[in-house]
Amino acid sequence: MTTSENRPALLSLAIIALTLATAIIHIVLAIPAGLLMFYANGLGYVALLGAIHLPLPTLDRYRRAARYALLAYTAVTVLGWVAFGARDTIGYIDKAIEVALIVLLLIEIKRNKKRSIG
């Protein structure tokens, strides 16, 4: 396998890792305080990630929409933090993860468009 053939797999793995990282952060932060919104946010990340990457043929037609939904979901989470979030170390780390996730999702969306066109 050449390096260019490995890129989509590496991109997908990075997206999976970043999505799971932010999901875990939200769920762990929710545990001691019982923050329902943080539980929901973490579970939302996991659900969208599953819709994109679970190897189920029934999900194939929804993967593109799920990818856009994950992008939007992440952007809304960042905006929510800007408006209401705690300015602490874990908040900044999580937002860095989410911004990186947005960038990688945009790259993946662009690559998938090129593949479907050409």
N, C-alpha and C positions, 0 to 999 in steps of 0.2 A: 504494500500500500504506500502511495506517495504521500508527501506532506500535505499537499492540497486535498487529498482524499480524507485525511485525518481531521481537517479543520471543522467540518460540520459536526463530527462526533465530539470534538473538544469543545466546540461552542455549545452544544446541547448539554454536555457534562457541566460546563461552567454555569449555565442557566439553571440546571437542576440544583447544583450546590448552592448558588446564591439564593434561590427561591426557598430551599429548605432551611438555609441559615436564617433568613428573615422570619420565616414561619416559626422556627424554634425560638428565636428571640422574643417574638410576640407572645407565644404560648407560655414561655418561662416567666416573662414579666407579669402575665395574667395570674399565675398560680397564687402567689402570696396575697395579692390584693383582690382576687376574684373579679378581675376586670373583664366583663363579658365581651366588650368590644375588641379587646386584644385576643381573646380566644377565637372569636369569629374571624378576625383578620388573619390569624395564623392558619386556621382551618380553610379559609378562602384561598390562601396561597397554595395549600396542599391540594385542594380540589382542582384548581385551575392547572396546576402542574400535572396532576393525574390525567386530566382531559387532554393535555398536550402529549404526554409521553407514555401513558399506559398502552401496552401492545394489544389493544382491543379493536378489531375491525369496525365495530359499531361506532367508535369515536372518530374514525377517519374523516368523516365529513364535517366534524366540529373543530378539528385541530386548528385551522386557520383562525376561526372566530375566537377560540380559547386563547390563542397566542395574543391576539389583539386585546382580549379581555384582561389577560395577565398584565399586559403593558399599561392599560388604563387603570387597573386596580392598583398597581404599584405607584403610578403617578398620583392617584388620589390619596394614597397612603402618605406619600411624601408631602403633598399639599396639606393634608390634615395635621401632620407633625409641625409644619411651618406655622400653621394657625394656632395649634393647641398643645403641641408636644413639649415635653420636658427637655431642657437644654442640658443634658448630661452626657457623659462619655458613651454610654450604650446607645443613646439616641443618635448621636453623631455617627457612631460606627454603623448602626442599622441603616441610617439614611445613605451612607456611602455605599453600603451593600445594595440598597434599592436603586440608587442612581446607576451603579454599574450594571445591575440587572436590566434597567431600562435601555441602556446603551447596547447591551448584548442582544436584547429582544429586537431592537431596531435593526441591528446587523442581520439577525436571523430572518426577520421579515423581508428585508431587502434581498437576501440570498434566495429565499424561497420564491420571491417574485421573479427573479432572474431565471431560476430553474424552470418555472412554469411557463415562462415566455419562450425561452430558448431551449 
